Amino acid sequence: VLTDIVLRFIPDAAPYVTTKPLHPSQRQKADESGLEVRLKVIPNFELEKLVISFGEQVEVVSPMSFRDRVSRRLEGANLQYQP
């Protein structure tokens, strides 16, 4: 099912995401606090990996189900670095 995904990028990441869109459906809006990107996609593993590749430069704003999936994967990755 096609889903609206909203991502928020920090200002330093904005030029990269603007010149190299994540998906053809990408719509974006920039302001002084960063870049908001909207995608109309079917959420999947590849999209999760792409979002995670931006690390601390991106936040999944919505939907909460996708935000939770990405958050769980990041928490799992963080556990790999615990003593």
BAVEX-50316 format. One record per atom (N, C-alpha, C, O): residue number from 1; residue in three letters; atom name; x, y, z. Coordinates in Angstrom, 1 decimal, always signed. Layout:
! BAVEX-50316
+-----+-----+----+--------+--------+--------+
!   i !  aa ! at !     px !     py !     pz !
+-----+-----+----+--------+--------+--------+
! NUM ! ALA ! CA !      X !      Y !      Z !
...
+-----+-----+----+--------+--------+--------+
//
This chain:
! BAVEX-50316
+-----+-----+----+--------+--------+--------+
!   i !  aa ! at !     px !     py !     pz !
+-----+-----+----+--------+--------+--------+
!   1 ! VAL !  N !   +0.8 !   -1.2 !   +0.0 !
!   1 ! VAL ! CA !   +0.0 !   +0.0 !   +0.0 !
!   1 ! VAL !  C !   +0.9 !   +1.2 !   +0.0 !
!   1 ! VAL !  O !   +1.8 !   +1.4 !   +0.8 !
!   2 ! LEU !  N !   +0.6 !   +2.2 !   -0.9 !
!   2 ! LEU ! CA !   +1.4 !   +3.4 !   -1.0 !
!   2 ! LEU !  C !   +1.2 !   +4.2 !   +0.3 !
!   2 ! LEU !  O !   +0.0 !   +4.3 !   +0.7 !
!   3 ! THR !  N !   +2.2 !   +4.7 !   +0.9 !
!   3 ! THR ! CA !   +2.2 !   +5.4 !   +2.1 !
!   3 ! THR !  C !   +3.0 !   +6.7 !   +2.0 !
!   3 ! THR !  O !   +4.0 !   +6.8 !   +1.3 !
!   4 ! ASP !  N !   +2.5 !   +7.8 !   +2.6 !
!   4 ! ASP ! CA !   +3.2 !   +9.0 !   +2.7 !
!   4 ! ASP !  C !   +4.2 !   +8.9 !   +3.8 !
!   4 ! ASP !  O !   +3.8 !   +8.8 !   +5.0 !
!   5 ! ILE !  N !   +5.5 !   +9.1 !   +3.5 !
!   5 ! ILE ! CA !   +6.6 !   +9.0 !   +4.4 !
!   5 ! ILE !  C !   +7.1 !  +10.5 !   +4.5 !
!   5 ! ILE !  O !   +7.4 !  +11.1 !   +3.5 !
!   6 ! VAL !  N !   +7.2 !  +11.0 !   +5.7 !
!   6 ! VAL ! CA !   +7.8 !  +12.3 !   +5.9 !
!   6 ! VAL !  C !   +9.1 !  +12.2 !   +6.7 !
!   6 ! VAL !  O !   +9.1 !  +11.6 !   +7.8 !
!   7 ! LEU !  N !  +10.2 !  +12.8 !   +6.1 !
!   7 ! LEU ! CA !  +11.5 !  +12.7 !   +6.7 !
!   7 ! LEU !  C !  +11.9 !  +14.2 !   +6.9 !
!   7 ! LEU !  O !  +11.6 !  +15.1 !   +6.2 !
!   8 ! ARG !  N !  +12.7 !  +14.4 !   +8.0 !
!   8 ! ARG ! CA !  +13.3 !  +15.7 !   +8.3 !
!   8 ! ARG !  C !  +14.8 !  +15.6 !   +8.3 !
!   8 ! ARG !  O !  +15.3 !  +14.8 !   +9.1 !
!   9 ! PHE !  N !  +15.5 !  +16.3 !   +7.4 !
!   9 ! PHE ! CA !  +16.9 !  +16.3 !   +7.4 !
!   9 ! PHE !  C !  +17.5 !  +17.6 !   +8.0 !
!   9 ! PHE !  O !  +16.9 !  +18.6 !   +7.8 !
!  10 ! ILE !  N !  +18.7 !  +17.4 !   +8.6 !
!  10 ! ILE ! CA !  +19.4 !  +18.6 !   +9.1 !
!  10 ! ILE !  C !  +19.9 !  +19.4 !   +7.9 !
!  10 ! ILE !  O !  +20.0 !  +18.9 !   +6.8 !
!  11 ! PRO !  N !  +20.1 !  +20.7 !   +8.2 !
!  11 ! PRO ! CA !  +20.6 !  +21.6 !   +7.1 !
!  11 ! PRO !  C !  +21.8 !  +21.1 !   +6.3 !
!  11 ! PRO !  O !  +21.9 !  +21.3 !   +5.1 !
!  12 ! ASP !  N !  +22.8 !  +20.5 !   +7.0 !
!  12 ! ASP ! CA !  +24.0 !  +20.0 !   +6.3 !
!  12 ! ASP !  C !  +23.7 !  +18.9 !   +5.3 !
!  12 ! ASP !  O !  +24.4 !  +18.8 !   +4.3 !
!  13 ! ALA !  N !  +22.6 !  +18.1 !   +5.5 !
!  13 ! ALA ! CA !  +22.3 !  +17.0 !   +4.6 !
!  13 ! ALA !  C !  +21.4 !  +17.5 !   +3.4 !
!  13 ! ALA !  O !  +21.3 !  +16.8 !   +2.4 !
!  14 ! ALA !  N !  +20.8 !  +18.7 !   +3.6 !
!  14 ! ALA ! CA !  +19.8 !  +19.2 !   +2.6 !
!  14 ! ALA !  C !  +20.4 !  +19.3 !   +1.1 !
!  14 ! ALA !  O !  +19.7 !  +18.8 !   +0.2 !
!  15 ! PRO !  N !  +21.6 !  +19.8 !   +0.9 !
!  15 ! PRO ! CA !  +22.1 !  +19.9 !   -0.5 !
!  15 ! PRO !  C !  +22.2 !  +18.5 !   -1.1 !
!  15 ! PRO !  O !  +21.9 !  +18.3 !   -2.3 !
!  16 ! TYR !  N !  +22.7 !  +17.5 !   -0.4 !
!  16 ! TYR ! CA !  +22.8 !  +16.2 !   -0.9 !
!  16 ! TYR !  C !  +21.5 !  +15.6 !   -1.3 !
!  16 ! TYR !  O !  +21.3 !  +15.1 !   -2.4 !
!  17 ! VAL !  N !  +20.5 !  +15.7 !   -0.4 !
!  17 ! VAL ! CA !  +19.2 !  +15.1 !   -0.6 !
!  17 ! VAL !  C !  +18.5 !  +15.8 !   -1.7 !
!  17 ! VAL !  O !  +17.7 !  +15.2 !   -2.4 !
!  18 ! THR !  N !  +18.7 !  +17.1 !   -1.9 !
!  18 ! THR ! CA !  +18.1 !  +17.9 !   -2.9 !
!  18 ! THR !  C !  +18.6 !  +17.5 !   -4.3 !
!  18 ! THR !  O !  +17.9 !  +17.4 !   -5.3 !
!  19 ! THR !  N !  +19.9 !  +17.3 !   -4.4 !
!  19 ! THR ! CA !  +20.5 !  +17.0 !   -5.7 !
!  19 ! THR !  C !  +20.5 !  +15.5 !   -6.0 !
!  19 ! THR !  O !  +20.6 !  +15.2 !   -7.2 !
!  20 ! LYS !  N !  +20.3 !  +14.7 !   -5.0 !
!  20 ! LYS ! CA !  +20.2 !  +13.2 !   -5.3 !
!  20 ! LYS !  C !  +18.9 !  +12.7 !   -4.6 !
!  20 ! LYS !  O !  +19.0 !  +12.1 !   -3.5 !
!  21 ! PRO !  N !  +17.8 !  +12.9 !   -5.2 !
!  21 ! PRO ! CA !  +16.5 !  +12.5 !   -4.6 !
!  21 ! PRO !  C !  +16.5 !  +11.1 !   -4.2 !
!  21 ! PRO !  O !  +17.1 !  +10.2 !   -4.8 !
!  22 ! LEU !  N !  +15.8 !  +10.8 !   -3.1 !
!  22 ! LEU ! CA !  +15.7 !   +9.4 !   -2.6 !
!  22 ! LEU !  C !  +14.7 !   +8.6 !   -3.4 !
!  22 ! LEU !  O !  +14.9 !   +7.3 !   -3.5 !
!  23 ! HIS !  N !  +13.8 !   +9.2 !   -4.1 !
!  23 ! HIS ! CA !  +12.7 !   +8.5 !   -4.8 !
!  23 ! HIS !  C !  +12.1 !   +9.5 !   -5.8 !
!  23 ! HIS !  O !  +12.1 !  +10.7 !   -5.5 !
!  24 ! PRO !  N !  +11.6 !   +9.0 !   -6.9 !
!  24 ! PRO ! CA !  +11.0 !   +9.9 !   -7.9 !
!  24 ! PRO !  C !   +9.8 !  +10.7 !   -7.4 !
!  24 ! PRO !  O !   +9.4 !  +11.8 !   -7.9 !
!  25 ! SER !  N !   +9.1 !  +10.1 !   -6.4 !
!  25 ! SER ! CA !   +7.9 !  +10.8 !   -5.8 !
!  25 ! SER !  C !   +8.3 !  +11.9 !   -4.8 !
!  25 ! SER !  O !   +7.5 !  +12.6 !   -4.3 !
!  26 ! GLN !  N !   +9.6 !  +12.2 !   -4.6 !
!  26 ! GLN ! CA !  +10.1 !  +13.1 !   -3.6 !
!  26 ! GLN !  C !   +9.6 !  +14.5 !   -3.8 !
!  26 ! GLN !  O !   +9.7 !  +15.1 !   -4.9 !
!  27 ! ARG !  N !   +9.0 !  +15.1 !   -2.8 !
!  27 ! ARG ! CA !   +8.6 !  +16.5 !   -2.7 !
!  27 ! ARG !  C !   +9.3 !  +17.0 !   -1.5 !
!  27 ! ARG !  O !   +9.5 !  +16.4 !   -0.5 !
!  28 ! GLN !  N !   +9.8 !  +18.3 !   -1.6 !
!  28 ! GLN ! CA !  +10.6 !  +18.8 !   -0.5 !
!  28 ! GLN !  C !  +10.3 !  +20.2 !   -0.2 !
!  28 ! GLN !  O !   +9.9 !  +21.0 !   -1.1 !
!  29 ! LYS !  N !  +10.6 !  +20.6 !   +1.0 !
!  29 ! LYS ! CA !  +10.4 !  +22.0 !   +1.5 !
!  29 ! LYS !  C !  +11.6 !  +22.3 !   +2.4 !
!  29 ! LYS !  O !  +11.7 !  +21.6 !   +3.5 !
!  30 ! ALA !  N !  +12.3 !  +23.3 !   +2.1 !
!  30 ! ALA ! CA !  +13.5 !  +23.7 !   +3.0 !
!  30 ! ALA !  C !  +13.1 !  +25.0 !   +3.8 !
!  30 ! ALA !  O !  +12.4 !  +25.8 !   +3.3 !
!  31 ! ASP !  N !  +13.7 !  +25.0 !   +5.0 !
!  31 ! ASP ! CA !  +13.7 !  +26.2 !   +5.8 !
!  31 ! ASP !  C !  +15.0 !  +26.3 !   +6.6 !
!  31 ! ASP !  O !  +15.8 !  +25.4 !   +6.4 !
!  32 ! GLU !  N !  +15.1 !  +27.2 !   +7.5 !
!  32 ! GLU ! CA !  +16.3 !  +27.4 !   +8.2 !
!  32 ! GLU !  C !  +16.6 !  +26.2 !   +9.2 !
!  32 ! GLU !  O !  +17.8 !  +26.0 !   +9.6 !
!  33 ! SER !  N !  +15.6 !  +25.4 !   +9.5 !
!  33 ! SER ! CA !  +15.8 !  +24.3 !  +10.4 !
!  33 ! SER !  C !  +16.2 !  +23.0 !   +9.7 !
!  33 ! SER !  O !  +16.5 !  +22.0 !  +10.3 !
!  34 ! GLY !  N !  +16.1 !  +23.0 !   +8.3 !
!  34 ! GLY ! CA !  +16.4 !  +21.8 !   +7.6 !
!  34 ! GLY !  C !  +15.6 !  +21.6 !   +6.4 !
!  34 ! GLY !  O !  +15.0 !  +22.5 !   +5.8 !
!  35 ! LEU !  N !  +15.4 !  +20.3 !   +6.0 !
!  35 ! LEU ! CA !  +14.7 !  +20.0 !   +4.8 !
!  35 ! LEU !  C !  +13.7 !  +18.9 !   +5.1 !
!  35 ! LEU !  O !  +14.0 !  +17.8 !   +5.7 !
!  36 ! GLU !  N !  +12.4 !  +19.2 !   +4.8 !
!  36 ! GLU ! CA !  +11.4 !  +18.2 !   +4.9 !
!  36 ! GLU !  C !  +11.1 !  +17.5 !   +3.6 !
!  36 ! GLU !  O !  +10.9 !  +18.2 !   +2.6 !
!  37 ! VAL !  N !  +11.2 !  +16.2 !   +3.6 !
!  37 ! VAL ! CA !  +11.0 !  +15.4 !   +2.4 !
!  37 ! VAL !  C !   +9.8 !  +14.5 !   +2.5 !
!  37 ! VAL !  O !   +9.6 !  +13.9 !   +3.6 !
!  38 ! ARG !  N !   +9.0 !  +14.5 !   +1.5 !
!  38 ! ARG ! CA !   +7.8 !  +13.7 !   +1.5 !
!  38 ! ARG !  C !   +7.9 !  +12.7 !   +0.3 !
!  38 ! ARG !  O !   +8.2 !  +13.1 !   -0.8 !
!  39 ! LEU !  N !   +7.7 !  +11.4 !   +0.7 !
!  39 ! LEU ! CA !   +7.8 !  +10.4 !   -0.3 !
!  39 ! LEU !  C !   +6.4 !   +9.6 !   -0.3 !
!  39 ! LEU !  O !   +5.8 !   +9.5 !   +0.7 !
!  40 ! LYS !  N !   +6.0 !   +9.2 !   -1.5 !
!  40 ! LYS ! CA !   +4.8 !   +8.3 !   -1.6 !
!  40 ! LYS !  C !   +5.3 !   +7.0 !   -2.1 !
!  40 ! LYS !  O !   +5.6 !   +6.8 !   -3.3 !
!  41 ! VAL !  N !   +5.5 !   +6.1 !   -1.1 !
!  41 ! VAL ! CA !   +6.1 !   +4.8 !   -1.4 !
!  41 ! VAL !  C !   +5.5 !   +3.7 !   -0.6 !
!  41 ! VAL !  O !   +4.6 !   +3.9 !   +0.2 !
!  42 ! ILE !  N !   +5.8 !   +2.4 !   -1.0 !
!  42 ! ILE ! CA !   +5.5 !   +1.3 !   -0.2 !
!  42 ! ILE !  C !   +6.7 !   +1.1 !   +0.8 !
!  42 ! ILE !  O !   +7.8 !   +0.8 !   +0.3 !
!  43 ! PRO !  N !   +6.5 !   +1.3 !   +2.1 !
!  43 ! PRO ! CA !   +7.6 !   +1.1 !   +3.0 !
!  43 ! PRO !  C !   +8.2 !   -0.3 !   +2.9 !
!  43 ! PRO !  O !   +7.4 !   -1.3 !   +2.9 !
!  44 ! ASN !  N !   +9.5 !   -0.4 !   +2.9 !
!  44 ! ASN ! CA !  +10.1 !   -1.7 !   +2.7 !
!  44 ! ASN !  C !  +11.5 !   -1.7 !   +3.3 !
!  44 ! ASN !  O !  +12.0 !   -0.6 !   +3.8 !
!  45 ! PHE !  N !  +12.2 !   -2.8 !   +3.3 !
!  45 ! PHE ! CA !  +13.5 !   -3.0 !   +3.9 !
!  45 ! PHE !  C !  +14.5 !   -2.1 !   +3.3 !
!  45 ! PHE !  O !  +15.3 !   -1.5 !   +4.0 !
!  46 ! GLU !  N !  +14.4 !   -1.9 !   +2.0 !
!  46 ! GLU ! CA !  +15.4 !   -1.1 !   +1.3 !
!  46 ! GLU !  C !  +15.3 !   +0.4 !   +1.7 !
!  46 ! GLU !  O !  +16.3 !   +1.1 !   +1.8 !
!  47 ! LEU !  N !  +14.0 !   +0.9 !   +1.8 !
!  47 ! LEU ! CA !  +13.8 !   +2.2 !   +2.3 !
!  47 ! LEU !  C !  +14.3 !   +2.4 !   +3.7 !
!  47 ! LEU !  O !  +15.0 !   +3.4 !   +4.0 !
!  48 ! GLU !  N !  +14.1 !   +1.4 !   +4.6 !
!  48 ! GLU ! CA !  +14.6 !   +1.5 !   +5.9 !
!  48 ! GLU !  C !  +16.2 !   +1.6 !   +5.9 !
!  48 ! GLU !  O !  +16.7 !   +2.5 !   +6.6 !
!  49 ! LYS !  N !  +16.8 !   +0.8 !   +5.1 !
!  49 ! LYS ! CA !  +18.3 !   +0.9 !   +5.0 !
!  49 ! LYS !  C !  +18.7 !   +2.2 !   +4.5 !
!  49 ! LYS !  O !  +19.7 !   +2.8 !   +5.0 !
!  50 ! LEU !  N !  +18.0 !   +2.8 !   +3.5 !
!  50 ! LEU ! CA !  +18.4 !   +4.1 !   +3.0 !
!  50 ! LEU !  C !  +18.3 !   +5.2 !   +4.0 !
!  50 ! LEU !  O !  +19.2 !   +6.0 !   +4.2 !
!  51 ! VAL !  N !  +17.2 !   +5.2 !   +4.8 !
!  51 ! VAL ! CA !  +17.0 !   +6.2 !   +5.8 !
!  51 ! VAL !  C !  +18.0 !   +6.0 !   +6.9 !
!  51 ! VAL !  O !  +18.6 !   +7.0 !   +7.3 !
!  52 ! ILE !  N !  +18.3 !   +4.8 !   +7.3 !
!  52 ! ILE ! CA !  +19.3 !   +4.5 !   +8.3 !
!  52 ! ILE !  C !  +20.7 !   +5.0 !   +7.9 !
!  52 ! ILE !  O !  +21.5 !   +5.4 !   +8.7 !
!  53 ! SER !  N !  +20.9 !   +4.9 !   +6.6 !
!  53 ! SER ! CA !  +22.3 !   +5.3 !   +6.1 !
!  53 ! SER !  C !  +22.6 !   +6.8 !   +6.4 !
!  53 ! SER !  O !  +23.7 !   +7.2 !   +6.3 !
!  54 ! PHE !  N !  +21.5 !   +7.6 !   +6.6 !
!  54 ! PHE ! CA !  +21.8 !   +9.0 !   +6.9 !
!  54 ! PHE !  C !  +22.0 !   +9.3 !   +8.4 !
!  54 ! PHE !  O !  +22.3 !  +10.4 !   +8.8 !
!  55 ! GLY !  N !  +21.9 !   +8.2 !   +9.2 !
!  55 ! GLY ! CA !  +22.3 !   +8.3 !  +10.6 !
!  55 ! GLY !  C !  +21.6 !   +9.4 !  +11.3 !
!  55 ! GLY !  O !  +20.3 !   +9.6 !  +11.2 !
!  56 ! GLU !  N !  +22.3 !  +10.2 !  +12.1 !
!  56 ! GLU ! CA !  +21.8 !  +11.3 !  +12.9 !
!  56 ! GLU !  C !  +21.4 !  +12.5 !  +12.0 !
!  56 ! GLU !  O !  +20.9 !  +13.5 !  +12.6 !
!  57 ! GLN !  N !  +21.5 !  +12.5 !  +10.7 !
!  57 ! GLN ! CA !  +21.1 !  +13.6 !   +9.9 !
!  57 ! GLN !  C !  +19.6 !  +13.6 !   +9.5 !
!  57 ! GLN !  O !  +19.2 !  +14.5 !   +8.9 !
!  58 ! VAL !  N !  +18.9 !  +12.5 !   +9.9 !
!  58 ! VAL ! CA !  +17.5 !  +12.4 !   +9.5 !
!  58 ! VAL !  C !  +16.7 !  +11.9 !  +10.6 !
!  58 ! VAL !  O !  +17.1 !  +11.2 !  +11.5 !
!  59 ! GLU !  N !  +15.4 !  +12.3 !  +10.6 !
!  59 ! GLU ! CA !  +14.4 !  +11.9 !  +11.5 !
!  59 ! GLU !  C !  +13.2 !  +11.4 !  +10.7 !
!  59 ! GLU !  O !  +12.8 !  +12.2 !   +9.8 !
!  60 ! VAL !  N !  +12.6 !  +10.3 !  +11.0 !
!  60 ! VAL ! CA !  +11.3 !   +9.9 !  +10.4 !
!  60 ! VAL !  C !  +10.2 !  +10.6 !  +11.2 !
!  60 ! VAL !  O !  +10.1 !  +10.3 !  +12.4 !
!  61 ! VAL !  N !   +9.5 !  +11.5 !  +10.5 !
!  61 ! VAL ! CA !   +8.4 !  +12.2 !  +11.2 !
!  61 ! VAL !  C !   +7.2 !  +11.4 !  +11.2 !
!  61 ! VAL !  O !   +6.5 !  +11.3 !  +12.2 !
!  62 ! SER !  N !   +6.8 !  +10.8 !  +10.1 !
!  62 ! SER ! CA !   +5.6 !  +10.0 !  +10.0 !
!  62 ! SER !  C !   +5.7 !   +9.1 !   +8.8 !
!  62 ! SER !  O !   +6.5 !   +9.3 !   +7.9 !
!  63 ! PRO !  N !   +4.9 !   +8.0 !   +8.8 !
!  63 ! PRO ! CA !   +4.0 !   +7.6 !   +9.8 !
!  63 ! PRO !  C !   +4.7 !   +6.9 !  +11.0 !
!  63 ! PRO !  O !   +5.9 !   +6.5 !  +10.9 !
!  64 ! MET !  N !   +4.0 !   +6.8 !  +12.1 !
!  64 ! MET ! CA !   +4.6 !   +6.3 !  +13.3 !
!  64 ! MET !  C !   +5.1 !   +4.8 !  +13.1 !
!  64 ! MET !  O !   +6.1 !   +4.4 !  +13.7 !
!  65 ! SER !  N !   +4.3 !   +4.1 !  +12.3 !
!  65 ! SER ! CA !   +4.7 !   +2.7 !  +12.1 !
!  65 ! SER !  C !   +6.1 !   +2.6 !  +11.5 !
!  65 ! SER !  O !   +6.9 !   +1.7 !  +11.9 !
!  66 ! PHE !  N !   +6.4 !   +3.4 !  +10.5 !
!  66 ! PHE ! CA !   +7.7 !   +3.4 !   +9.9 !
!  66 ! PHE !  C !   +8.8 !   +4.0 !  +10.8 !
!  66 ! PHE !  O !   +9.9 !   +3.5 !  +10.9 !
!  67 ! ARG !  N !   +8.4 !   +5.0 !  +11.5 !
!  67 ! ARG ! CA !   +9.3 !   +5.6 !  +12.5 !
!  67 ! ARG !  C !   +9.7 !   +4.6 !  +13.5 !
!  67 ! ARG !  O !  +10.9 !   +4.4 !  +13.9 !
!  68 ! ASP !  N !   +8.8 !   +3.8 !  +14.0 !
!  68 ! ASP ! CA !   +9.1 !   +2.7 !  +15.0 !
!  68 ! ASP !  C !  +10.0 !   +1.6 !  +14.4 !
!  68 ! ASP !  O !  +10.9 !   +1.2 !  +15.1 !
!  69 ! ARG !  N !   +9.7 !   +1.3 !  +13.2 !
!  69 ! ARG ! CA !  +10.6 !   +0.3 !  +12.5 !
!  69 ! ARG !  C !  +12.0 !   +0.7 !  +12.4 !
!  69 ! ARG !  O !  +12.9 !   +0.0 !  +12.7 !
!  70 ! VAL !  N !  +12.2 !   +2.0 !  +12.0 !
!  70 ! VAL ! CA !  +13.6 !   +2.5 !  +11.9 !
!  70 ! VAL !  C !  +14.2 !   +2.6 !  +13.3 !
!  70 ! VAL !  O !  +15.4 !   +2.3 !  +13.4 !
!  71 ! SER !  N !  +13.4 !   +3.1 !  +14.2 !
!  71 ! SER ! CA !  +13.9 !   +3.2 !  +15.6 !
!  71 ! SER !  C !  +14.4 !   +1.9 !  +16.2 !
!  71 ! SER !  O !  +15.5 !   +1.8 !  +16.8 !
!  72 ! ARG !  N !  +13.6 !   +0.9 !  +16.0 !
!  72 ! ARG ! CA !  +14.0 !   -0.5 !  +16.5 !
!  72 ! ARG !  C !  +15.3 !   -0.9 !  +15.8 !
!  72 ! ARG !  O !  +16.1 !   -1.5 !  +16.5 !
!  73 ! ARG !  N !  +15.5 !   -0.7 !  +14.5 !
!  73 ! ARG ! CA !  +16.7 !   -1.1 !  +13.9 !
!  73 ! ARG !  C !  +17.9 !   -0.3 !  +14.4 !
!  73 ! ARG !  O !  +19.0 !   -0.9 !  +14.5 !
!  74 ! LEU !  N !  +17.7 !   +1.0 !  +14.6 !
!  74 ! LEU ! CA !  +18.8 !   +1.8 !  +15.2 !
!  74 ! LEU !  C !  +19.2 !   +1.3 !  +16.6 !
!  74 ! LEU !  O !  +20.3 !   +1.3 !  +17.0 !
!  75 ! GLU !  N !  +18.2 !   +1.0 !  +17.4 !
!  75 ! GLU ! CA !  +18.4 !   +0.5 !  +18.7 !
!  75 ! GLU !  C !  +19.2 !   -0.8 !  +18.7 !
!  75 ! GLU !  O !  +20.1 !   -1.0 !  +19.5 !
!  76 ! GLY !  N !  +18.8 !   -1.7 !  +17.8 !
!  76 ! GLY ! CA !  +19.5 !   -2.9 !  +17.6 !
!  76 ! GLY !  C !  +21.0 !   -2.7 !  +17.2 !
!  76 ! GLY !  O !  +21.9 !   -3.4 !  +17.7 !
!  77 ! ALA !  N !  +21.2 !   -1.8 !  +16.3 !
!  77 ! ALA ! CA !  +22.6 !   -1.5 !  +15.9 !
!  77 ! ALA !  C !  +23.4 !   -0.9 !  +17.0 !
!  77 ! ALA !  O !  +24.5 !   -1.2 !  +17.2 !
!  78 ! ASN !  N !  +22.7 !   -0.1 !  +17.8 !
!  78 ! ASN ! CA !  +23.4 !   +0.5 !  +19.0 !
!  78 ! ASN !  C !  +23.9 !   -0.5 !  +20.0 !
!  78 ! ASN !  O !  +24.9 !   -0.4 !  +20.6 !
!  79 ! LEU !  N !  +23.1 !   -1.6 !  +20.1 !
!  79 ! LEU ! CA !  +23.4 !   -2.7 !  +21.0 !
!  79 ! LEU !  C !  +24.7 !   -3.3 !  +20.6 !
!  79 ! LEU !  O !  +25.4 !   -3.9 !  +21.5 !
!  80 ! GLN !  N !  +25.0 !   -3.3 !  +19.3 !
!  80 ! GLN ! CA !  +26.3 !   -3.9 !  +18.8 !
!  80 ! GLN !  C !  +27.5 !   -3.2 !  +19.4 !
!  80 ! GLN !  O !  +28.6 !   -3.8 !  +19.4 !
!  81 ! TYR !  N !  +27.3 !   -2.0 !  +19.9 !
!  81 ! TYR ! CA !  +28.5 !   -1.2 !  +20.3 !
!  81 ! TYR !  C !  +28.5 !   -1.0 !  +21.8 !
!  81 ! TYR !  O !  +29.3 !   -0.2 !  +22.3 !
!  82 ! GLN !  N !  +27.7 !   -1.7 !  +22.5 !
!  82 ! GLN ! CA !  +27.7 !   -1.6 !  +24.0 !
!  82 ! GLN !  C !  +28.7 !   -2.5 !  +24.5 !
!  82 ! GLN !  O !  +28.9 !   -3.6 !  +24.0 !
!  83 ! PRO !  N !  +29.4 !   -2.1 !  +25.6 !
!  83 ! PRO ! CA !  +30.5 !   -3.0 !  +26.2 !
!  83 ! PRO !  C !  +29.9 !   -4.2 !  +26.8 !
!  83 ! PRO !  O !  +30.7 !   -5.0 !  +27.4 !
+-----+-----+----+--------+--------+--------+
//
